[in-house]
Amino acid sequence: MTARDLRTHVREFRQAAMDGNASEARKHASMAMPFLHKLIDWAN
């Protein structure tokens, strides 16, 4: 996964959340989390 993929999933997560679509928001959040954890580990 690349930073671009992370940004895409965050955007899609936000849009789904704003639309009230909890299941779609949850799906995109779970797809983004592995890369986000790697980024946090790298930054420390």
CYANA upper distance limits for C-alpha pairs under 8 A (distance plus 0.5 A):
  1 MET  CA      5 ASP  CA      6.49
  1 MET  CA      6 LEU  CA      7.80
  1 MET  CA     35 PHE  CA      7.07
  2 THR  CA      6 LEU  CA      6.96
  2 THR  CA     35 PHE  CA      8.20
  3 ALA  CA      7 ARG  CA      6.71
  3 ALA  CA     35 PHE  CA      8.45
  4 ARG  CA      8 THR  CA      6.66
  5 ASP  CA      9 HIS  CA      6.72
  5 ASP  CA     32 ALA  CA      8.24
  6 LEU  CA     10 VAL  CA      6.65
  6 LEU  CA     32 ALA  CA      5.87
  6 LEU  CA     35 PHE  CA      7.33
  6 LEU  CA     36 LEU  CA      7.91
  7 ARG  CA     11 ARG  CA      6.62
  8 THR  CA     12 GLU  CA      6.65
  9 HIS  CA     13 PHE  CA      6.32
  9 HIS  CA     28 HIS  CA      5.77
  9 HIS  CA     29 ALA  CA      7.41
  9 HIS  CA     31 MET  CA      7.49
  9 HIS  CA     32 ALA  CA      6.36
 10 VAL  CA     14 ARG  CA      6.60
 10 VAL  CA     28 HIS  CA      7.50
 10 VAL  CA     29 ALA  CA      7.45
 10 VAL  CA     32 ALA  CA      7.43
 11 ARG  CA     15 GLN  CA      6.68
 12 GLU  CA     16 ALA  CA      6.56
 12 GLU  CA     25 ALA  CA      7.78
 12 GLU  CA     28 HIS  CA      7.08
 13 PHE  CA     17 ALA  CA      6.60
 13 PHE  CA     24 GLU  CA      7.66
 13 PHE  CA     25 ALA  CA      4.97
 13 PHE  CA     26 ARG  CA      7.77
 13 PHE  CA     27 LYS  CA      8.31
 13 PHE  CA     28 HIS  CA      5.65
 13 PHE  CA     29 ALA  CA      6.51
 14 ARG  CA     18 MET  CA      6.59
 14 ARG  CA     25 ALA  CA      7.50
 15 GLN  CA     19 ASP  CA      6.64
 15 GLN  CA     25 ALA  CA      8.32
 16 ALA  CA     20 GLY  CA      6.71
 16 ALA  CA     21 ASN  CA      5.57
 16 ALA  CA     22 ALA  CA      7.40
 16 ALA  CA     24 GLU  CA      6.45
 16 ALA  CA     25 ALA  CA      5.52
 17 ALA  CA     21 ASN  CA      6.18
 17 ALA  CA     22 ALA  CA      6.59
 17 ALA  CA     24 GLU  CA      8.42
 17 ALA  CA     25 ALA  CA      5.97
 21 ASN  CA     25 ALA  CA      6.73
 22 ALA  CA     26 ARG  CA      6.50
 23 SER  CA     27 LYS  CA      6.71
 24 GLU  CA     28 HIS  CA      6.90
 25 ALA  CA     29 ALA  CA      6.63
 26 ARG  CA     30 SER  CA      6.65
 27 LYS  CA     31 MET  CA      6.83
 28 HIS  CA     32 ALA  CA      6.73
 29 ALA  CA     33 MET  CA      6.68
 30 SER  CA     34 PRO  CA      8.16
 32 ALA  CA     36 LEU  CA      6.75
 33 MET  CA     37 HIS  CA      6.59
 34 PRO  CA     38 LYS  CA      6.93
 35 PHE  CA     39 LEU  CA      6.66
 36 LEU  CA     40 ILE  CA      6.73
 37 HIS  CA     41 ASP  CA      6.65
 38 LYS  CA     42 TRP  CA      6.56
 39 LEU  CA     43 ALA  CA      6.68
 40 ILE  CA     44 ASN  CA      6.97
